[in-house]
Amino acid sequence: MLPLPTWDHLVVNAQDRLDEAAETYRKLGFQLTPRGYHSMGSANNLAIFGTDYLEIVGVPPHGRAQQQALLESPIGLNGLVFGTDVSLDIFAAAQAAGAALLAPQEFSRPVELADGRREDASFRVVSLDGIDYGRVYFCHHFTRHLVWRNEWRRHANGVLGVARAMIVSDAPDAAMRPYRTLFGDDLVSAIPHGLRLAVGLGNLDIVTPAEAAAQFGAALPGALGRATYMAAITFRVAAMDRAKAALGDAALRSERGTWVVPASRAFGATLEFVA
């Protein structure tokens, strides 16, 4: 049986500028977890929400040899991650459906807790193969209690969770094809100049450059010669005035009445805030 997609988290790549990226997101009203260091060489800070989160990932000096791919990938939205607690079943079902996958990979990172304890958070990921515009994978958390902790869920900007991720593509039909294979046609619907995958209570939109420009204009990241790229995140917030107070002059009012932080002020990812 094909899986039902839900957001686990989205990933912003900071390359070797993780300190700078973390400070940028703190100034936008996100509370970030202490720095974590993965056993596979990368490092991160997280903004934990109700049932999903934002990961800001980077490469410390000791991880450069292991994480050359991250260093060579553009700064900005770089990862779309779906949730699962049955990763091996997902792997088998997706392979049977014809999806191109990499072998499951397990890794860990130590977590510093407020009471001074350190425990290892551990994961298994199942990644799509052949995605040339970033990383798309399932994440199986073996230690969820070390990620979704109440002390990390409150943010000055009032963000409650991920409402949408946007991919910009010259060919939305072709870009949606791997997601149809993974999740089935019944979760995909047409939207103006693009397609939408229902992801839990949120969405993944794949739209043309013209449609993306109509929604975000100059707030979009540059295409950098890419025919398809991950561009924007829409966050659900508790209150729009609270979001604006935290975002300050970084936020612009969109024609749809949402607040938008341009990619140039959010480490390469366009951020939208909706109530």
Secondary structure as the mmCIF struct_conf table of DSSP 4:
data_model
#
loop_
_struct_conf.conf_type_id
_struct_conf.id
_struct_conf.beg_label_comp_id
_struct_conf.beg_label_asym_id
_struct_conf.beg_label_seq_id
_struct_conf.end_label_comp_id
_struct_conf.end_label_asym_id
_struct_conf.end_label_seq_id
HELX_LH_PP_P HELX_LH_PP_P1 LEU A 2 PRO A 5
STRN STRN1 TRP A 7 ASN A 13
TURN_TY1_P TURN_TY1_P1 GLN A 15 ASP A 16
HELX_RH_AL_P HELX_RH_AL_P1 LEU A 18 LYS A 27
TURN_TY1_P TURN_TY1_P2 LEU A 28 GLY A 29
HELX_LH_PP_P HELX_LH_PP_P2 THR A 33 ARG A 35
STRN STRN2 GLY A 36 TYR A 37
TURN_TY1_P TURN_TY1_P3 SER A 39 MET A 40
BEND BEND1 GLY A 41 GLY A 41
STRN STRN3 ALA A 43 ILE A 48
BEND BEND2 GLY A 50 THR A 51
STRN STRN4 TYR A 53 GLY A 58
HELX_RH_3T_P HELX_RH_3T_P1 PRO A 61 GLY A 63
TURN_TY1_P TURN_TY1_P4 ARG A 64 GLN A 67
HELX_RH_AL_P HELX_RH_AL_P2 GLN A 68 GLU A 72
BEND BEND3 SER A 73 SER A 73
HELX_LH_PP_P HELX_LH_PP_P3 PRO A 74 PRO A 74
BEND BEND4 ILE A 75 ILE A 75
STRN STRN5 GLY A 76 THR A 84
BEND BEND5 ASP A 85 ASP A 85
HELX_RH_AL_P HELX_RH_AL_P3 SER A 87 ALA A 96
TURN_TY1_P TURN_TY1_P5 ALA A 97 GLY A 98
STRN STRN6 LEU A 101 LEU A 101
HELX_LH_PP_P HELX_LH_PP_P4 LEU A 102 PRO A 104
STRN STRN7 GLN A 105 GLU A 112
TURN_TY1_P TURN_TY1_P6 ALA A 114 ASP A 115
BEND BEND6 GLY A 116 GLY A 116
STRN STRN8 ARG A 118 SER A 127
STRN STRN9 LEU A 128 LEU A 128
BEND BEND7 ASP A 129 GLY A 130
BEND BEND8 TYR A 133 GLY A 134
STRN STRN10 ARG A 135 HIS A 141
BEND BEND9 PHE A 142 PHE A 142
HELX_RH_3T_P HELX_RH_3T_P2 ARG A 144 LEU A 146
TURN_TY1_P TURN_TY1_P7 VAL A 147 VAL A 147
BEND BEND10 TRP A 148 TRP A 148
HELX_RH_3T_P HELX_RH_3T_P3 ASN A 150 TRP A 152
BEND BEND11 ARG A 153 ARG A 153
TURN_TY1_P TURN_TY1_P8 ALA A 156 ASN A 157
STRN STRN11 VAL A 159 SER A 169
BEND BEND12 ASP A 170 ASP A 170
HELX_RH_AL_P HELX_RH_AL_P4 PRO A 172 PHE A 183
HELX_RH_3T_P HELX_RH_3T_P4 ASP A 185 LEU A 187
STRN STRN12 VAL A 188 ILE A 191
TURN_TY1_P TURN_TY1_P9 PRO A 192 HIS A 193
STRN STRN13 GLY A 194 VAL A 199
TURN_TY1_P TURN_TY1_P10 GLY A 200 LEU A 201
STRN STRN14 GLY A 202 VAL A 207
HELX_RH_AL_P HELX_RH_AL_P5 PRO A 209 PHE A 216
HELX_RH_3T_P HELX_RH_3T_P5 GLY A 217 ALA A 219
BEND BEND13 LEU A 220 LEU A 220
HELX_LH_PP_P HELX_LH_PP_P5 PRO A 221 GLY A 222
TURN_TY1_P TURN_TY1_P11 LEU A 224 GLY A 225
BEND BEND14 ALA A 227 ALA A 227
STRN STRN15 THR A 228 VAL A 237
BEND BEND15 ALA A 238 ALA A 238
HELX_RH_AL_P HELX_RH_AL_P6 MET A 240 LEU A 247
HELX_RH_3T_P HELX_RH_3T_P6 GLY A 248 ALA A 250
STRN STRN16 LEU A 252 ARG A 253
TURN_TY1_P TURN_TY1_P12 GLU A 255 ARG A 256
BEND BEND16 GLY A 257 GLY A 257
STRN STRN17 TRP A 259 VAL A 261
HELX_RH_3T_P HELX_RH_3T_P7 ALA A 263 ARG A 265
TURN_TY1_P TURN_TY1_P13 ALA A 266 GLY A 268
STRN STRN18 THR A 270 VAL A 274
#
